[in-house]
Amino acid sequence: MLLITCPYCGPRPELEFAYGGQAHIARPQQPADLNDDAWAEHLYMRDNAKGAHAERWRHTHGCARFFNAVRDTGSDRILATYETGTPRPAAGDLVGGAA
Amino acid sequence: MTSVYRTKDGGRIQRGKPLRFTFDGRALQGVEGDTLASALLANGIHLVGRSFKYHRPRGILSAGADEPNALVGVRRDAARYTPNLRATQVELYDGLEAESQNRWPSLALDTGALNGLISPFIPAGFYYKTFMWPRKAWDSLYEPFIRAAAGLGRAPTQADPDRYLNRYAHCDVLIAGAGPAGLSAALTAARSGARVILCDEQSEFGGSLLAETSATIEGLPAQVWLQEAIAELAGNPRVVLLPRTTAFGYFAHNLIGLNQRVTDHLAVPSAEQPRERLWQVRAKEVILCAGALERPLVFPGNDRPGILLADSARTYLNRYGVRPGKRVVIITAHDGAYRAALDLHAAGVEIAAIADVRATADGPAPQAARQAGLPIRLRTTITGTRGGLRVEGVSLAAMDGGPSQSVACDAVLMSGGFTPSVHLFSQSRGKLDWDPAAQSFVPGRSAERERSAGASRGLFGLAEVLADGAAAGADAVAAAGLTPPAPRRLEASGIDLGTDGFLGALPGAGAPGAKAFVDWQNDVTAKDLLLATREGFRSIEHIKRYTTTGMATDQGKTSNMNALGVVSEALGTPIPAVGLTTFRMPYTPVTFGSLAATSRGVLFDPVRTTPIHDWAAAQGAVFEDVGLWKRARYFPRGGEDMDAAVARECLAVRSGVGVFDATTLGKIEVVGPDAAKFMNRLYVNAWTKLAPGRSRYGVLLRDDGFIFDDGVVGRVAEDRFHVTTTTGGAPRVLAMMEDYLQTEWPDLNVWLTSTTEQWAVIAVQGPQARQVLEGLVEGIDLSAEALPHMSLTEGKICGVPTRLFRMSFTGELGFEVNVPTSHGRAVWEAIWAAGQPHGMVAYGTETMHVLRAEKGYIIVGQETDGTVTPDDAGLSWAIGRTKADYVGKRSLAREAMNAPDRKQLVGLYTQNPSVVIEEGSQVVADARQQIPMRPIGHVSSSYMSATLGRSIALALVSGGRARMGQTLFVPTADGEVAVTVTSPVFYDQEGVRVNA
């Protein structure tokens, strides 16, 4: 069970959280302007990274807020957590400075 | 009764405290401090089980968790029977009842041993090769045969009456294993002020020190030092000591699972205590001090009772005061066996021969053995053993062949060296390195915040191990952010045994007729492994599965390295290139009770009940589970079955009035200046123009355009919506709302609150609903003009504030009375009383389903399955056409979402009105086509309608709305059912009744 640091509450066990899929995928402002391929890309296509992956988590059984995490999908280490709406931390700012 | 095998003094047992026990019904005696295994050996009993496949007689092999043979069932009473316990880990108590397993009719005479005679015909992969065809024989013949033959222990048949508890804990440093390395680490960490948890699977801390007789630490005899170390730790309030506690699993981010056995060792367990406790420890830093496991040697006939590991024999002698036999032969590739020989010799055991497979043995222990005059033979191996239920002698021969010599004995001790116990390290996903000098896998790069110390990373000298433990303790403390004490080297004297060993099979293991076991528990011989390599298997992962080596419950603790050695030699591939199979949790088996803890019976899953639940139960309602909710399904009267009750309830609602508990509906309060904007963006409907006091049927899509949820939404005020969801959908709808609000539209000033449990909802439905409520409300005008269909108002009912909706899921005039939950029961009973003059019935979910199906109202999850669009479900009318966007709108514009052959909601009439089609049935256009038929749709709802006096069904059929009047077919096991396509609205198509 992962230990995840909620940016608002601190480290908590994984069972307090819900996974929310890949982070930094903004819903287009005007979906009607997108052609079918672009819309399908937005809806369905996601990275399948081995290594650092920015993803959304929600502290469902805590503050109930969404936030983002960078997790190494190979080791399950959480390299950073940060508030929704803030940019993904640079590689050098991650735990261990890796990935 | 004093056994000849029990020594007069020494060890950690209490000879003055005898304990009675039985084994297979035979009354025996042991003493306090014994394990079941040591007590059996003290009684001269080695034969304790039959092997898994060949039913060969087997004896006690080891003295610990690695035991593959001595698996026993221990019975306390009819309900308390635990199978497959390792006798080496079962602490003796007065009155213990144990029995052997896998034998019939008795341990000494087991008919299954006939398998041994046909063993040439049960080679590796026997099951794969034999039980292949005919396919039919698998269910009737092969599987029952395999299951009967392969039984390993038997499960208790009654419910487990014991209690099990679960505990979460945090610490700076968790140390798994309380041998010299673990104790040294714990002392260092505790002296730094760290919060320490130290656990060990054994009843006593000390590990190898418990069998130590000559070594000293800091000038003290090892066992005296041990006592002082434990006392120091026990006196430190920041240290938790957990004996009888196995660290069985290493999970992500330093979560360690500990299984603490609290009462199994007690003759009379206290009712106050749980039997076991599961600890889930989140440790900042972990130190693994799991020690090492002695390897057996693989020679022909190496599995007879009386043949055991040399260091285990020394443990039995020094810790338990038990001699393994009177005259022993030793075979070894490691100096440790000499130390065992010296101890046994000193205890009066005759050493018939020490066969050393090595060319030289000049360490201090062999030197001492030579000086003691013990008969040592270098470059010598065992080419065979004899004896039936107990070993009687061995054949010794030179490693390079030549004549053999027979030596009589009643026990054989073997040592192939030691394998570092890297199970937990490997579970933590750390990378193992191959140490060519020690011929061992040792911990390499860590994946978690942990380090190994002592024998578990291949260090064996006592002083070295103590120093390593202290260093690991200091390292962990520093990593946890504390200041470690100055390093201090513990002076220790212990005999240097080196790191020699042997991996693989000894000469003769492959000889005709030889049975040289690699895996005792799964009955895998060296020949089985060789056969697998000859048949082309190369990967150790495949060889493992094909031969089942290492796949027993001992997870190959004694066998994996020898199996690797055999395969490596056969393939001519070095061991690290052959690879190692994956270690998985649990290290030793863990009871289901421990893992389930208190999550059983009524605590298995939460149960949600409404405030009206007890009333319904008192009325004899039959309940159904909907999510976690208990919902009244129907209210049978006087022996009615469900069909009769539902028919009566339906007719009563259509002709008079019924009352229904709708409390379980999800409710979300959407509040804020941007509430309407938020609802507009989310739901397909147009909300801006909806006036306060009016409501609308809302449809919620996912952004892929498919229906996600639905429910009536009332606008309570300009900035306040009362949103209802399906019973099961409330959490996911709120989660979706929060998702969009927090991550896509954080600019909106909106607040979301789950109010599901704040409101009790009482639906009053039927032509006389208004009359029932009229006398109960205050300040509310229920007239059609003041409160038309799809509107709401606030006021009081029975003196209680209410949010009263005029709405209907039945097609009749209806109201849904929302009152605070605490008043739900009282208001319900008042409505019930007011309804009696009108012949009011209480109806349940089944009637609700029928009534709504008669009106063609969908149920999300029944008519929809995640691939249904609003248009498919006939809900296009709900969509706010002029809105630029809402969740799902862009997807609905895709060509495929508007294809004319999409499955559309229709009604079906069976041509025989009394036939009710099974829900989920497929619909075909032509019933005479060949199987497999091409389905064009499926039946989503199907009921007998008392109102219409015939059956009705809802279905999703390809291009369904263009098929009105067509005859289609529903194939069933009893032939096809002809149906006519019709409107999904079967009753009151004009909607007159709902607007009454």
Interface residues (C-beta under 8 A of the other chain):
Chain A: M1 L2 L3 P13 A18 G20 A26 R27 Q30 P31 A32 L34 D36 W39 L43 R56 R58 T60 A64 R65 F66 S75 D76 I78 T84 G85
Chain B: F251 A252 H253 N254 L255 Q280 R282 R429 A447 D703 D704 A735 E738 D739 Q742 T743 E744 P746 A884 D885 K889 R890 S891 A893 R894 E895
